[in-house]
Amino acid sequence: MISRFFFTLFFSVLAFYVASQTQFESAVHELLQKPEYKNASVGMHVLDLASGDEVFNLNANQVLVPASTMKLITSGSAFEILGDEYTFETEIAWQGKLNKNGDLKGDLVIVGGADPALGSEYFQDHYMDFLKIWAEKIKASEIKKIKGDLILDASIYTPEKVPDSWVWGDLGNYYGAGPNAFTVYDNMYRITFSSPKNVGKLTKVIAVNPKIERMVISNEVLSADNNGDNAYVFGGPFDKARVIRGTIPRNRDAFTIKASIPQPEEILAQEFLKALSDEGIFMMGEIRFEKVDKKGLETIYIQESPTLAEIGKVLNYESVNLFAEHFLNQIAVEKNGLGDRKEAIKLLKEFWDAKGISTEYLFMEDGSGLSHFNAVAPQFFTEFLIYMAQNKSFVNSLPTAGKGTFKRFDTTLLPGNTLQAKSGSMTRVRCYSGYLKTDSGKTVVFSFMFNHFPGSHSALIKEIQNLFVELKKPE
């Protein structure tokens, strides 16, 4: 009788355990049977954060395109290698001789520090009117007239403007802005159109801000009967010819799109000269872009950026490609003195291999995930996330439901910091990796990667949210 009781109890417990474990698995199986996903490339991996035990595995070692979830690897690596209190520095200096009358017989120099946030719309309170501040600092150093040139030293970076695997259709748009020793204003400008009442008619460019000298815009944008921005800017980082194609809503007095600034160092130089003039400082020479001998410089002012933790939170909340590329390059700057993307990737991989997290399944072409040539296995993400769980700045940089790139997730289903993760998407690619607190009090790390699916992104977002809800249910 007793043996029968324990036999029955054992199988009752086992049945409950299996049912609870297969609830999430059943949801995954049901999802992958749908026509939109049954032929997709899908990899999923879930680990218990505390124990490291595997909770779920579906093609965990299959390398897939990560899109913007690559930013997890970039930001986390920068936090670990550089430190979350790290700052970027831009130096304002002069070289030559300064006489008692305030005449500088020499040059004014800006040494680029590759500050990704300089003049950024995300950090307006930090920089305030930074060019005015620079000019005031120069005036306070008793320089009244510059008889030489304004020199911008960009030697902190290699000449590469964007990763060579980024596609042409991305380069001219704001999310295709490459990192620069003199990144400024998010390397972004705005183009404002007016559109006629009728559909299919040519629109008109009415404003460009900031103004870019010698830029030639060919506008082919038509009016359409929708409310979305479907206009795309085409053009490379080395030229100022731009072609804009696509549609914007009809019957608008003003409709603005965003694009990437070609040669942001020129914008910075031109606006700085204006700030100097406003302070009554006259410069006789020209603008030059070249490396200077730093031993001969007299420092006037060091412009510090926000901390890496502050920039990193915006990077992951808003998925800012530009910030991610700067974070990656800065790893090489600090290790070797030169911001070289390929060298930075090499250093990053060496770092994680030394930590015992194999980069065998990490194929990295950039820091942001914009390259279609990136490939990562879900298992790399989960092992990486377990390691990074101890880094508070990293975890706090991840958006929660209802915020940032997770604004479409239901906060009643995933309240507070139940979900802290990064999303990534591009054409036929949608991925999620991060942390999920379960109703039983445990935390799991997960990576869900969907490639080559023909369905809509909005439909898959709802399906993924359902998977999170199932995964968080108590065991």
N, C-alpha and C positions, 0 to 999 in steps of 0.2 A: 504493500500500500504506500509506504514511504517512498520506495524507489519509483513507483508510478507517479507520485506527486512531483518529485524532483525532475523526472523525465518530462512531464507535462510542463513544469515551470521553465525548464531549460529551453524547450522548443517555443514556448510563448515569448520568452525574452529574445530568443534568436529571431523569431518572426517579426517582432517589433523592431529589432535592430536592422534587419534586412530591409523592412518596409521604409524605415526612416532614411536609410542610406540610399535607397533607390529612388526616393522621391525626386531628388535633384537630377539623378541620372535619367529618370523617366522624362523629365521636362526637357533635358538635352536631346534625348532620343526623339521625342515628339517634334521638337523644333527642326531637327536635321532630316526629318521625313517630309517636310514641306517642300514644295517644288522650288521655291526660291533659294533653298539652302542645301538640297540633297546632293548637288554636284559641286558645291563650294569647297574650297580648301579651308578646313577648320582645325584649329589646335586649341586645346584647353587644358589648363593645369591648375589644381588647387592643392595647397599645403596648409596644414595646421601651423600657425605661427609659433606657438610655444614649443611644440614637440618636433616640428619639421616633418611629421608623418604625412604621407600622401593621402589626400581625400578623394581626388578625382584626377584621372589621366585620360585624355583623348589626344593622341598624336602630340604628346608633350615635347618631343624632340624634332618635330617638323618645323623647318625654318620658313617663316612667313613674313610678308611685308608688314611692318609695325605701324606705319604712318607716324602720327605725333606721339605715340607711346614711347618712341625713341627718346623723347625729352626726359623721361624718367631716368634713363641711363646717363644721359648727359648731365642733368642737374644733380643727380645723386653723386656722380663721379666728381663733379666740381666741388660739391659740399665736402666730400671726403678728402680730396687732394689739396684744394685751396683753403678750405675752412669757411664756415658760414659767416664769419665777420670780415672776410676779405673785401677789399674795395679796389676799384679801378681809379687811376690817377691821370689827370691831364695837367701838364706843366706849362705855365706861361712864363717866358723868360726873355732875356735880351743878350745879345753878344755885340762886342765892339767897345766904344768909349762913350761915356755920358758926361757932358760938361756941366758946369754950374748953372748954365742958362736953360738946362733941360733939353738940350739938343743931343739926340742919340746918333752918333756917327757909327752906325751899325744896324743890326736887324732885330726886329721883334720876332720871337719864335714861339710857336705852339708845338709842343711835343705830344703827339697823339698817344693816349693810353688805352685806346680801344674800349672806351666806356660805352657800354650798350645803352645806357639810360640817359645820356647827355641830352637835355632838352626834351626828354620823352613826355608824352601826354600822360603817362602813368605816374610820373614823378614831378609834377609841376611844383609842388610845395617844397621839394628838396632843392631844386635848381633855381626857383624863382626866375628873375630876369638875369640869367647867368652871364650873358654877353655884356650887359651893363655893369655887372659886378666886376668882370674881368677888366673892362675899360677903367672903372674907378680905381682898381688896384694899381693899374699902370700909371694913372694920373697921380696916385698917392706916392708912387716911387719917384716922382718929380720928372717924369718923361713928358715933354711937351711936343717935341717934334722928332719924327723918325726919318733920318736921312737915308736909311737903307730900305730893306724890303721886309715884307711879312712872309716868313718861312714856316711852312707846315711840314713837320717831320713825321712821316708815316712808317718809319722803319721797324716798328714793332710787329708788323705783319708782312707776310709775303705778298707779292703783287696779285695773287688770286682774289677775284672779286666775289665769285660764287662757286660752289662745288660744281665740278664738271659734269655731274650726272643729273643736275636739275634740268627739267624740261623747259623748252622755249616758251611754252604757254604760261609758265608761272613767273618768269623773270621780271616782267614789267609790272606785275601786280604787287600790292603792298606786302603780301606774304612771301614774295620772292626776293625781298631786299636782302642783300648779302652783307656780311660783317665788314667793318671798315675801321681803320685806326682812328678815323674821325667820324664815326657814326654820330648822327645828330637828328633830332626830331623823329626818332624811330625810322630814319631813312625812308620817310614817307611824305608824299605830298598829296594834295586833294585836287580833284578836277570837278568843277561844277558845271552842269549842263542845264539848259532849258529845253523843254520838249513841246512839240505842237500837239493840238487836240486830236488830230487824226492818227490812226495806227499806221506804222510802216513808213513814216516820214523821217527825214534826217533831222537830228537834234543839233543843238548849237553849244559849243564850249563858251561859257561866259566868265569863267574865273579859274586861275591856277594858283594854289597857295601851298607852300611859299613859291614865289616867282623863281623860275629857273632860267637863267640867261642862256640864250641861243637854243632853247628847246623848240623843236618843230613837231607839232601835233597834227596828225592826219585823222580826222574824226569821221568814222563810218557808223556811228551808233544811231540806231533807229528807235522810234517810239513804239511802244507795245502796250497791249491791253492787260498788263499785270502790275503787281506792286513791288516786284523784286529787282535787284541789281544783277543784271545779266550782261554787263559790259566788261570787257577784258582788255587790258593794256598790253601791247606787244612791243618789246624793245629790250636791248641788252644793257649791261651795266657800264659799257665803255662808250656808248654813244647817246646822243640826245634826240634822236628821231624816235617818235612814238606813233604807233597806229592803234586806234581804239575801235574795237568791233563789238557787236552784240546789241542788246536792247536795254532801255530803261523805261519806266512807266510814262505813259503819254500825259499831256496836259499838266506839266510841272513847270513852275516858274524857276525852281532851283532843285536840282537833284545831284548829290555829290557822291563820287566814288573815290577810292584810295589807290595809290600806285607807288611803286618803289622809286626813290630818288637815284638817278644816275650821278655818280661822282659827288657824294654828299660833302666831301672835303671842300668843294668849291662853294657850296651854299654857306658852310660855316665861315669860310674866309671872307666872303662878300658881306655877310651880316655882321661879322666882327669889325670890319673896316667902318661900317656905318655906325656901330656903337662907339668906336674910337672918335669918329668925327663929331658925334653928339656930345662927347666929353671935351671937345676942343683940342683933340690930339690929331695933329696933321702928319700923314705919312707920304713921303715923296716917292717911294720906290714902287715895286711891283709885288705881285703875289707869286711865290715860288713854292714848289713841292719837292723837297729833297731832304736827305739825311744831313744832320749837323753834328759837329763835334761837341758832345755834351760836356766835355771838360771845360770848354770856354764859355759856358752859359752862366748867367746870373739869374737865379730864380726870383720871380716876382710873386707868383701865386700857384698853389697846387689845388686844382679842383678835384675833390673826392666824390665818388659815386655813392649811392646808397650801398648797404652791405649786400653781399651775395645772397644772404637769406631773404632780404627784402625784394631784390630783383627776381630771385628764384620763385618766390610766391606768385608774382605776376606772370612769370614765364609759364608756370604750370596751370594756374587758374585760367589765364587768357590764351594759352598755347601760342606764345610769341616766338615765331621761328628765329627772328633776328637775335633775340636774347640767347637762345640755345646755341646758335653758331658762335656767339662771343664766348659763352661759357666753355665750349669745346676748345676753341683756339687758345684761350687763356691758360689752359693746362700746359700747352707747349710753351707759351710765353714764360711761365714761372719755372719750368724745368730746363728749357734750352735758350730762353731769351728771344724767341721768335715765334710768332703766331702762325704756325703751319698746320693746316687741317690734318693732313695725313700723318704727320708726326704726333699730333695730339691723339689721334685714334690709336696709334701704336702704343703710346704711353698709357692711355686709358685701359687698353686690353691687358697690358703688362701688370697694371695695378690690380685688376680683378683676378687674373691668373695667380698672382702672388697671394691673394686672399683665399685661394682655394675654390674660387668660382670660375669654372672653365669657360673661356670665351670661344670654345669650339663651334658653338651655335650662335655666335654673334658676328654678323657681317655688317659693318658700319661704314657708311659713305658720308654722313653728315651728322650734325648734332640735333637737328630739328625733326628729322623724319620726312622731310619733303622729297628726298630722293626715292624713286621707285626701286632703286638698286639695294636699299637696305633690306636686311633679312635677319630675323631673330626667332629663336624657338621659345615657346611659352615657358619651358623649364628654366631658361636663363632668367626670364623676368621673375619667376617665383623665388628662385634662389637669391637673386639680387635683392628682391623686396624683403626677404627675411633678414638679410644682412643690414639693410637700410632702416629697418624698423626702430633701431636704437638711435637714429639721427632725428631729433625732434624737428629741426628746421626743415628737413626733407619731408617728413610726414605732414607737417603743418602747411607745406606748400601745395598739397594736393587738394583739389576742390571736392566738396561734398555735394550731395543731392540738392538741386535747386540753385547751385552757384556755379559761376564760371562756365566751363564747357559742359557741366552737368545740369544746366538750368532746366532741361526738359525732364529730369527725373523727379518723381513724386516724393515730396518730403514727408508725406504721411506714411508712405510705405518704407522709406529709408530716412528716418529722422536723424537730426543732429549729425554727428560724425560716424554714423553707422557705416557709411561708405566713404572712403577716401581713396581716390583713384585718378588715373589719367586716361583720357580717351584719345583715339586717333582715327582719322578718317580721310580717305581720298576716294577717287572713283573705284567702286567695287571693293573697297577695303574699309573695314570697321573693326577696331580693337579696343579692349579695355584691360588695364592691369592695375592692381592696387590692393587695398585692404578692406575687408568686410567683417564687421562685428556681428556674430550670430546671436540669436535669442537666448542661447544657452550660456552666453558670457564669453565664449571663445572668439578669437580673431583668426580668420584665414587670409592667406595671400592667394591671389588668383591672377590668371592671365587668360583672357578669352580673345582669340584672334580669328577673324573671318576675312578671307580673301576670295575674290572671283565670284561673288554672289551677284545675281542679276536683279534682286529685289530693291526696294526703296530703303534708304537709310532710316527714315522715320519709323518704318515698320520694324526694322531690326532693333532699333533703340527700345521699343516697347517689349520685344522678345527678350532682350538682354536684361531689362528691368525685372521681368518675370523670373529670369534665372537667378538674379540676386535675391529676390524674395524667397524663392525655394531654397536657395543655399543657406540663407540665414535662419531658416526654421530649425528648432531644436532637434537634436539627435534623439 
